[in-house]
Amino acid sequence: MNIPGAGRSLFFISLPQDEGHILNKLVPNNYRISMDFEITSDKRNELLSRREVQFTLKYDGATPSRMQIIGKLCALMNVKEHQVTLDTLNSSFGKTELNGAARIYDSEESRNKTERPHFAARGLPKKKEEA
């Protein structure tokens, strides 16, 4: 049985890296990860000092993880991942496309004041506990 991508070398996903979080993971080349973002709506909410972004994401292969989506969105919007909260991700069966919403805050402090802790922690790598 011939599996596409089998026997190929490994590659790195280039995502922004911040202190304490490792986003550049070694990924097997079995699934080519390419994402095309299309921003459908970008509204400014001055009261909460954030941007509310609606987007459509087209991808190849497996559905990208929340961490990969946050990394790509941060690279496109030129912000750090601690300023971004993914709200919703809606995908349909059989399509390689999803619709999503994200909130991009001006600073990490404003995000921590506004967002609930479980929303803020969703999609980010877990911190390693010291034993």
MODELLER restraints for C-alpha pairs under 7 A, 6 or more apart:
rsr = mdl.restraints
at = mdl.atoms
rsr.add(forms.Gaussian(group=physical.xy_distance, feature=features.Distance(at['CA:4:A'], at['CA:30:A']), mean=6.82, stdev=0.5))
rsr.add(forms.Gaussian(group=physical.xy_distance, feature=features.Distance(at['CA:5:A'], at['CA:29:A']), mean=6.05, stdev=0.5))
rsr.add(forms.Gaussian(group=physical.xy_distance, feature=features.Distance(at['CA:5:A'], at['CA:30:A']), mean=4.59, stdev=0.5))
rsr.add(forms.Gaussian(group=physical.xy_distance, feature=features.Distance(at['CA:6:A'], at['CA:30:A']), mean=6.17, stdev=0.5))
rsr.add(forms.Gaussian(group=physical.xy_distance, feature=features.Distance(at['CA:8:A'], at['CA:29:A']), mean=6.38, stdev=0.5))
rsr.add(forms.Gaussian(group=physical.xy_distance, feature=features.Distance(at['CA:9:A'], at['CA:29:A']), mean=6.54, stdev=0.5))
rsr.add(forms.Gaussian(group=physical.xy_distance, feature=features.Distance(at['CA:10:A'], at['CA:26:A']), mean=6.86, stdev=0.5))
rsr.add(forms.Gaussian(group=physical.xy_distance, feature=features.Distance(at['CA:10:A'], at['CA:27:A']), mean=6.16, stdev=0.5))
rsr.add(forms.Gaussian(group=physical.xy_distance, feature=features.Distance(at['CA:10:A'], at['CA:28:A']), mean=5.03, stdev=0.5))
rsr.add(forms.Gaussian(group=physical.xy_distance, feature=features.Distance(at['CA:10:A'], at['CA:29:A']), mean=5.45, stdev=0.5))
rsr.add(forms.Gaussian(group=physical.xy_distance, feature=features.Distance(at['CA:11:A'], at['CA:26:A']), mean=6.37, stdev=0.5))
rsr.add(forms.Gaussian(group=physical.xy_distance, feature=features.Distance(at['CA:11:A'], at['CA:27:A']), mean=6.08, stdev=0.5))
rsr.add(forms.Gaussian(group=physical.xy_distance, feature=features.Distance(at['CA:11:A'], at['CA:28:A']), mean=6.83, stdev=0.5))
rsr.add(forms.Gaussian(group=physical.xy_distance, feature=features.Distance(at['CA:11:A'], at['CA:29:A']), mean=6.60, stdev=0.5))
rsr.add(forms.Gaussian(group=physical.xy_distance, feature=features.Distance(at['CA:12:A'], at['CA:24:A']), mean=6.30, stdev=0.5))
rsr.add(forms.Gaussian(group=physical.xy_distance, feature=features.Distance(at['CA:12:A'], at['CA:25:A']), mean=6.25, stdev=0.5))
rsr.add(forms.Gaussian(group=physical.xy_distance, feature=features.Distance(at['CA:12:A'], at['CA:26:A']), mean=5.39, stdev=0.5))
rsr.add(forms.Gaussian(group=physical.xy_distance, feature=features.Distance(at['CA:12:A'], at['CA:27:A']), mean=6.28, stdev=0.5))
rsr.add(forms.Gaussian(group=physical.xy_distance, feature=features.Distance(at['CA:13:A'], at['CA:24:A']), mean=5.72, stdev=0.5))
rsr.add(forms.Gaussian(group=physical.xy_distance, feature=features.Distance(at['CA:13:A'], at['CA:25:A']), mean=6.61, stdev=0.5))
rsr.add(forms.Gaussian(group=physical.xy_distance, feature=features.Distance(at['CA:14:A'], at['CA:24:A']), mean=6.13, stdev=0.5))
rsr.add(forms.Gaussian(group=physical.xy_distance, feature=features.Distance(at['CA:15:A'], at['CA:23:A']), mean=6.26, stdev=0.5))
rsr.add(forms.Gaussian(group=physical.xy_distance, feature=features.Distance(at['CA:15:A'], at['CA:24:A']), mean=6.22, stdev=0.5))
rsr.add(forms.Gaussian(group=physical.xy_distance, feature=features.Distance(at['CA:15:A'], at['CA:71:A']), mean=5.35, stdev=0.5))
rsr.add(forms.Gaussian(group=physical.xy_distance, feature=features.Distance(at['CA:15:A'], at['CA:72:A']), mean=6.65, stdev=0.5))
rsr.add(forms.Gaussian(group=physical.xy_distance, feature=features.Distance(at['CA:16:A'], at['CA:71:A']), mean=6.33, stdev=0.5))
rsr.add(forms.Gaussian(group=physical.xy_distance, feature=features.Distance(at['CA:16:A'], at['CA:75:A']), mean=6.61, stdev=0.5))
rsr.add(forms.Gaussian(group=physical.xy_distance, feature=features.Distance(at['CA:17:A'], at['CA:23:A']), mean=5.97, stdev=0.5))
rsr.add(forms.Gaussian(group=physical.xy_distance, feature=features.Distance(at['CA:21:A'], at['CA:125:A']), mean=6.49, stdev=0.5))
rsr.add(forms.Gaussian(group=physical.xy_distance, feature=features.Distance(at['CA:31:A'], at['CA:61:A']), mean=5.43, stdev=0.5))
rsr.add(forms.Gaussian(group=physical.xy_distance, feature=features.Distance(at['CA:31:A'], at['CA:62:A']), mean=6.75, stdev=0.5))
rsr.add(forms.Gaussian(group=physical.xy_distance, feature=features.Distance(at['CA:32:A'], at['CA:60:A']), mean=6.44, stdev=0.5))
rsr.add(forms.Gaussian(group=physical.xy_distance, feature=features.Distance(at['CA:32:A'], at['CA:61:A']), mean=6.23, stdev=0.5))
rsr.add(forms.Gaussian(group=physical.xy_distance, feature=features.Distance(at['CA:33:A'], at['CA:60:A']), mean=6.14, stdev=0.5))
rsr.add(forms.Gaussian(group=physical.xy_distance, feature=features.Distance(at['CA:33:A'], at['CA:61:A']), mean=6.79, stdev=0.5))
rsr.add(forms.Gaussian(group=physical.xy_distance, feature=features.Distance(at['CA:34:A'], at['CA:59:A']), mean=5.60, stdev=0.5))
rsr.add(forms.Gaussian(group=physical.xy_distance, feature=features.Distance(at['CA:34:A'], at['CA:60:A']), mean=5.89, stdev=0.5))
rsr.add(forms.Gaussian(group=physical.xy_distance, feature=features.Distance(at['CA:35:A'], at['CA:57:A']), mean=6.52, stdev=0.5))
rsr.add(forms.Gaussian(group=physical.xy_distance, feature=features.Distance(at['CA:35:A'], at['CA:58:A']), mean=5.67, stdev=0.5))
rsr.add(forms.Gaussian(group=physical.xy_distance, feature=features.Distance(at['CA:35:A'], at['CA:59:A']), mean=4.53, stdev=0.5))
rsr.add(forms.Gaussian(group=physical.xy_distance, feature=features.Distance(at['CA:36:A'], at['CA:57:A']), mean=5.64, stdev=0.5))
rsr.add(forms.Gaussian(group=physical.xy_distance, feature=features.Distance(at['CA:36:A'], at['CA:58:A']), mean=5.10, stdev=0.5))
rsr.add(forms.Gaussian(group=physical.xy_distance, feature=features.Distance(at['CA:36:A'], at['CA:59:A']), mean=6.39, stdev=0.5))
rsr.add(forms.Gaussian(group=physical.xy_distance, feature=features.Distance(at['CA:37:A'], at['CA:55:A']), mean=6.75, stdev=0.5))
rsr.add(forms.Gaussian(group=physical.xy_distance, feature=features.Distance(at['CA:37:A'], at['CA:56:A']), mean=5.94, stdev=0.5))
rsr.add(forms.Gaussian(group=physical.xy_distance, feature=features.Distance(at['CA:37:A'], at['CA:57:A']), mean=4.74, stdev=0.5))
rsr.add(forms.Gaussian(group=physical.xy_distance, feature=features.Distance(at['CA:37:A'], at['CA:58:A']), mean=6.63, stdev=0.5))
rsr.add(forms.Gaussian(group=physical.xy_distance, feature=features.Distance(at['CA:38:A'], at['CA:55:A']), mean=5.56, stdev=0.5))
rsr.add(forms.Gaussian(group=physical.xy_distance, feature=features.Distance(at['CA:38:A'], at['CA:56:A']), mean=5.15, stdev=0.5))
rsr.add(forms.Gaussian(group=physical.xy_distance, feature=features.Distance(at['CA:38:A'], at['CA:57:A']), mean=6.37, stdev=0.5))
rsr.add(forms.Gaussian(group=physical.xy_distance, feature=features.Distance(at['CA:39:A'], at['CA:54:A']), mean=6.06, stdev=0.5))
rsr.add(forms.Gaussian(group=physical.xy_distance, feature=features.Distance(at['CA:39:A'], at['CA:55:A']), mean=4.35, stdev=0.5))
rsr.add(forms.Gaussian(group=physical.xy_distance, feature=features.Distance(at['CA:39:A'], at['CA:56:A']), mean=6.45, stdev=0.5))
rsr.add(forms.Gaussian(group=physical.xy_distance, feature=features.Distance(at['CA:40:A'], at['CA:54:A']), mean=5.47, stdev=0.5))
rsr.add(forms.Gaussian(group=physical.xy_distance, feature=features.Distance(at['CA:40:A'], at['CA:55:A']), mean=5.11, stdev=0.5))
rsr.add(forms.Gaussian(group=physical.xy_distance, feature=features.Distance(at['CA:40:A'], at['CA:56:A']), mean=6.87, stdev=0.5))
rsr.add(forms.Gaussian(group=physical.xy_distance, feature=features.Distance(at['CA:41:A'], at['CA:53:A']), mean=5.58, stdev=0.5))
rsr.add(forms.Gaussian(group=physical.xy_distance, feature=features.Distance(at['CA:41:A'], at['CA:54:A']), mean=4.87, stdev=0.5))
rsr.add(forms.Gaussian(group=physical.xy_distance, feature=features.Distance(at['CA:41:A'], at['CA:55:A']), mean=6.85, stdev=0.5))
rsr.add(forms.Gaussian(group=physical.xy_distance, feature=features.Distance(at['CA:42:A'], at['CA:51:A']), mean=6.67, stdev=0.5))
rsr.add(forms.Gaussian(group=physical.xy_distance, feature=features.Distance(at['CA:42:A'], at['CA:52:A']), mean=5.81, stdev=0.5))
rsr.add(forms.Gaussian(group=physical.xy_distance, feature=features.Distance(at['CA:42:A'], at['CA:53:A']), mean=4.53, stdev=0.5))
rsr.add(forms.Gaussian(group=physical.xy_distance, feature=features.Distance(at['CA:42:A'], at['CA:54:A']), mean=6.47, stdev=0.5))
rsr.add(forms.Gaussian(group=physical.xy_distance, feature=features.Distance(at['CA:43:A'], at['CA:51:A']), mean=5.62, stdev=0.5))
rsr.add(forms.Gaussian(group=physical.xy_distance, feature=features.Distance(at['CA:43:A'], at['CA:52:A']), mean=5.18, stdev=0.5))
rsr.add(forms.Gaussian(group=physical.xy_distance, feature=features.Distance(at['CA:43:A'], at['CA:53:A']), mean=6.44, stdev=0.5))
rsr.add(forms.Gaussian(group=physical.xy_distance, feature=features.Distance(at['CA:44:A'], at['CA:50:A']), mean=6.21, stdev=0.5))
rsr.add(forms.Gaussian(group=physical.xy_distance, feature=features.Distance(at['CA:44:A'], at['CA:51:A']), mean=4.51, stdev=0.5))
rsr.add(forms.Gaussian(group=physical.xy_distance, feature=features.Distance(at['CA:44:A'], at['CA:52:A']), mean=6.28, stdev=0.5))
rsr.add(forms.Gaussian(group=physical.xy_distance, feature=features.Distance(at['CA:45:A'], at['CA:51:A']), mean=5.83, stdev=0.5))
rsr.add(forms.Gaussian(group=physical.xy_distance, feature=features.Distance(at['CA:49:A'], at['CA:105:A']), mean=6.13, stdev=0.5))
rsr.add(forms.Gaussian(group=physical.xy_distance, feature=features.Distance(at['CA:49:A'], at['CA:106:A']), mean=5.98, stdev=0.5))
rsr.add(forms.Gaussian(group=physical.xy_distance, feature=features.Distance(at['CA:50:A'], at['CA:103:A']), mean=6.52, stdev=0.5))
rsr.add(forms.Gaussian(group=physical.xy_distance, feature=features.Distance(at['CA:50:A'], at['CA:104:A']), mean=5.39, stdev=0.5))
rsr.add(forms.Gaussian(group=physical.xy_distance, feature=features.Distance(at['CA:50:A'], at['CA:105:A']), mean=4.14, stdev=0.5))
rsr.add(forms.Gaussian(group=physical.xy_distance, feature=features.Distance(at['CA:50:A'], at['CA:106:A']), mean=5.79, stdev=0.5))
rsr.add(forms.Gaussian(group=physical.xy_distance, feature=features.Distance(at['CA:51:A'], at['CA:103:A']), mean=5.70, stdev=0.5))
rsr.add(forms.Gaussian(group=physical.xy_distance, feature=features.Distance(at['CA:51:A'], at['CA:104:A']), mean=5.02, stdev=0.5))
rsr.add(forms.Gaussian(group=physical.xy_distance, feature=features.Distance(at['CA:51:A'], at['CA:105:A']), mean=6.34, stdev=0.5))
rsr.add(forms.Gaussian(group=physical.xy_distance, feature=features.Distance(at['CA:52:A'], at['CA:102:A']), mean=6.03, stdev=0.5))
rsr.add(forms.Gaussian(group=physical.xy_distance, feature=features.Distance(at['CA:52:A'], at['CA:103:A']), mean=4.69, stdev=0.5))
rsr.add(forms.Gaussian(group=physical.xy_distance, feature=features.Distance(at['CA:52:A'], at['CA:104:A']), mean=6.46, stdev=0.5))
rsr.add(forms.Gaussian(group=physical.xy_distance, feature=features.Distance(at['CA:53:A'], at['CA:101:A']), mean=5.65, stdev=0.5))
rsr.add(forms.Gaussian(group=physical.xy_distance, feature=features.Distance(at['CA:53:A'], at['CA:102:A']), mean=5.23, stdev=0.5))
rsr.add(forms.Gaussian(group=physical.xy_distance, feature=features.Distance(at['CA:53:A'], at['CA:103:A']), mean=6.15, stdev=0.5))
rsr.add(forms.Gaussian(group=physical.xy_distance, feature=features.Distance(at['CA:54:A'], at['CA:100:A']), mean=5.85, stdev=0.5))
rsr.add(forms.Gaussian(group=physical.xy_distance, feature=features.Distance(at['CA:54:A'], at['CA:101:A']), mean=4.45, stdev=0.5))
rsr.add(forms.Gaussian(group=physical.xy_distance, feature=features.Distance(at['CA:54:A'], at['CA:102:A']), mean=6.52, stdev=0.5))
rsr.add(forms.Gaussian(group=physical.xy_distance, feature=features.Distance(at['CA:55:A'], at['CA:99:A']), mean=5.85, stdev=0.5))
rsr.add(forms.Gaussian(group=physical.xy_distance, feature=features.Distance(at['CA:55:A'], at['CA:100:A']), mean=5.37, stdev=0.5))
rsr.add(forms.Gaussian(group=physical.xy_distance, feature=features.Distance(at['CA:55:A'], at['CA:101:A']), mean=6.21, stdev=0.5))
rsr.add(forms.Gaussian(group=physical.xy_distance, feature=features.Distance(at['CA:56:A'], at['CA:98:A']), mean=5.81, stdev=0.5))
rsr.add(forms.Gaussian(group=physical.xy_distance, feature=features.Distance(at['CA:56:A'], at['CA:99:A']), mean=4.55, stdev=0.5))
rsr.add(forms.Gaussian(group=physical.xy_distance, feature=features.Distance(at['CA:56:A'], at['CA:100:A']), mean=6.36, stdev=0.5))
rsr.add(forms.Gaussian(group=physical.xy_distance, feature=features.Distance(at['CA:57:A'], at['CA:97:A']), mean=5.56, stdev=0.5))
rsr.add(forms.Gaussian(group=physical.xy_distance, feature=features.Distance(at['CA:57:A'], at['CA:98:A']), mean=5.29, stdev=0.5))
rsr.add(forms.Gaussian(group=physical.xy_distance, feature=features.Distance(at['CA:57:A'], at['CA:99:A']), mean=6.29, stdev=0.5))
rsr.add(forms.Gaussian(group=physical.xy_distance, feature=features.Distance(at['CA:58:A'], at['CA:96:A']), mean=5.91, stdev=0.5))
rsr.add(forms.Gaussian(group=physical.xy_distance, feature=features.Distance(at['CA:58:A'], at['CA:97:A']), mean=4.42, stdev=0.5))
rsr.add(forms.Gaussian(group=physical.xy_distance, feature=features.Distance(at['CA:58:A'], at['CA:98:A']), mean=6.64, stdev=0.5))
rsr.add(forms.Gaussian(group=physical.xy_distance, feature=features.Distance(at['CA:59:A'], at['CA:96:A']), mean=5.58, stdev=0.5))
rsr.add(forms.Gaussian(group=physical.xy_distance, feature=features.Distance(at['CA:59:A'], at['CA:97:A']), mean=6.26, stdev=0.5))
rsr.add(forms.Gaussian(group=physical.xy_distance, feature=features.Distance(at['CA:60:A'], at['CA:96:A']), mean=6.42, stdev=0.5))
rsr.add(forms.Gaussian(group=physical.xy_distance, feature=features.Distance(at['CA:66:A'], at['CA:123:A']), mean=4.89, stdev=0.5))
rsr.add(forms.Gaussian(group=physical.xy_distance, feature=features.Distance(at['CA:67:A'], at['CA:123:A']), mean=5.05, stdev=0.5))
rsr.add(forms.Gaussian(group=physical.xy_distance, feature=features.Distance(at['CA:67:A'], at['CA:124:A']), mean=5.80, stdev=0.5))
rsr.add(forms.Gaussian(group=physical.xy_distance, feature=features.Distance(at['CA:70:A'], at['CA:81:A']), mean=6.48, stdev=0.5))
rsr.add(forms.Gaussian(group=physical.xy_distance, feature=features.Distance(at['CA:71:A'], at['CA:81:A']), mean=6.69, stdev=0.5))
rsr.add(forms.Gaussian(group=physical.xy_distance, feature=features.Distance(at['CA:74:A'], at['CA:80:A']), mean=5.92, stdev=0.5))
rsr.add(forms.Gaussian(group=physical.xy_distance, feature=features.Distance(at['CA:74:A'], at['CA:81:A']), mean=5.99, stdev=0.5))
rsr.add(forms.Gaussian(group=physical.xy_distance, feature=features.Distance(at['CA:82:A'], at['CA:108:A']), mean=5.82, stdev=0.5))
rsr.add(forms.Gaussian(group=physical.xy_distance, feature=features.Distance(at['CA:83:A'], at['CA:104:A']), mean=5.66, stdev=0.5))
rsr.add(forms.Gaussian(group=physical.xy_distance, feature=features.Distance(at['CA:83:A'], at['CA:105:A']), mean=5.06, stdev=0.5))
rsr.add(forms.Gaussian(group=physical.xy_distance, feature=features.Distance(at['CA:83:A'], at['CA:106:A']), mean=6.82, stdev=0.5))
rsr.add(forms.Gaussian(group=physical.xy_distance, feature=features.Distance(at['CA:83:A'], at['CA:107:A']), mean=5.89, stdev=0.5))
rsr.add(forms.Gaussian(group=physical.xy_distance, feature=features.Distance(at['CA:83:A'], at['CA:108:A']), mean=5.14, stdev=0.5))
rsr.add(forms.Gaussian(group=physical.xy_distance, feature=features.Distance(at['CA:83:A'], at['CA:111:A']), mean=6.39, stdev=0.5))
rsr.add(forms.Gaussian(group=physical.xy_distance, feature=features.Distance(at['CA:84:A'], at['CA:102:A']), mean=6.89, stdev=0.5))
rsr.add(forms.Gaussian(group=physical.xy_distance, feature=features.Distance(at['CA:84:A'], at['CA:103:A']), mean=5.75, stdev=0.5))
rsr.add(forms.Gaussian(group=physical.xy_distance, feature=features.Distance(at['CA:84:A'], at['CA:104:A']), mean=4.58, stdev=0.5))
rsr.add(forms.Gaussian(group=physical.xy_distance, feature=features.Distance(at['CA:84:A'], at['CA:105:A']), mean=6.36, stdev=0.5))
rsr.add(forms.Gaussian(group=physical.xy_distance, feature=features.Distance(at['CA:85:A'], at['CA:102:A']), mean=5.63, stdev=0.5))
rsr.add(forms.Gaussian(group=physical.xy_distance, feature=features.Distance(at['CA:85:A'], at['CA:103:A']), mean=5.23, stdev=0.5))
rsr.add(forms.Gaussian(group=physical.xy_distance, feature=features.Distance(at['CA:85:A'], at['CA:104:A']), mean=6.58, stdev=0.5))
rsr.add(forms.Gaussian(group=physical.xy_distance, feature=features.Distance(at['CA:85:A'], at['CA:120:A']), mean=6.11, stdev=0.5))
rsr.add(forms.Gaussian(group=physical.xy_distance, feature=features.Distance(at['CA:86:A'], at['CA:101:A']), mean=6.23, stdev=0.5))
rsr.add(forms.Gaussian(group=physical.xy_distance, feature=features.Distance(at['CA:86:A'], at['CA:102:A']), mean=4.34, stdev=0.5))
rsr.add(forms.Gaussian(group=physical.xy_distance, feature=features.Distance(at['CA:86:A'], at['CA:103:A']), mean=6.44, stdev=0.5))
rsr.add(forms.Gaussian(group=physical.xy_distance, feature=features.Distance(at['CA:87:A'], at['CA:101:A']), mean=5.22, stdev=0.5))
rsr.add(forms.Gaussian(group=physical.xy_distance, feature=features.Distance(at['CA:87:A'], at['CA:102:A']), mean=5.10, stdev=0.5))
rsr.add(forms.Gaussian(group=physical.xy_distance, feature=features.Distance(at['CA:88:A'], at['CA:100:A']), mean=5.12, stdev=0.5))
rsr.add(forms.Gaussian(group=physical.xy_distance, feature=features.Distance(at['CA:88:A'], at['CA:101:A']), mean=5.23, stdev=0.5))
rsr.add(forms.Gaussian(group=physical.xy_distance, feature=features.Distance(at['CA:89:A'], at['CA:98:A']), mean=6.54, stdev=0.5))
rsr.add(forms.Gaussian(group=physical.xy_distance, feature=features.Distance(at['CA:89:A'], at['CA:99:A']), mean=5.78, stdev=0.5))
rsr.add(forms.Gaussian(group=physical.xy_distance, feature=features.Distance(at['CA:89:A'], at['CA:100:A']), mean=4.32, stdev=0.5))
rsr.add(forms.Gaussian(group=physical.xy_distance, feature=features.Distance(at['CA:89:A'], at['CA:101:A']), mean=6.81, stdev=0.5))
rsr.add(forms.Gaussian(group=physical.xy_distance, feature=features.Distance(at['CA:90:A'], at['CA:98:A']), mean=5.41, stdev=0.5))
rsr.add(forms.Gaussian(group=physical.xy_distance, feature=features.Distance(at['CA:90:A'], at['CA:99:A']), mean=5.18, stdev=0.5))
rsr.add(forms.Gaussian(group=physical.xy_distance, feature=features.Distance(at['CA:90:A'], at['CA:100:A']), mean=6.11, stdev=0.5))
rsr.add(forms.Gaussian(group=physical.xy_distance, feature=features.Distance(at['CA:91:A'], at['CA:97:A']), mean=6.33, stdev=0.5))
rsr.add(forms.Gaussian(group=physical.xy_distance, feature=features.Distance(at['CA:91:A'], at['CA:98:A']), mean=4.34, stdev=0.5))
rsr.add(forms.Gaussian(group=physical.xy_distance, feature=features.Distance(at['CA:91:A'], at['CA:99:A']), mean=6.49, stdev=0.5))
rsr.add(forms.Gaussian(group=physical.xy_distance, feature=features.Distance(at['CA:105:A'], at['CA:111:A']), mean=5.79, stdev=0.5))
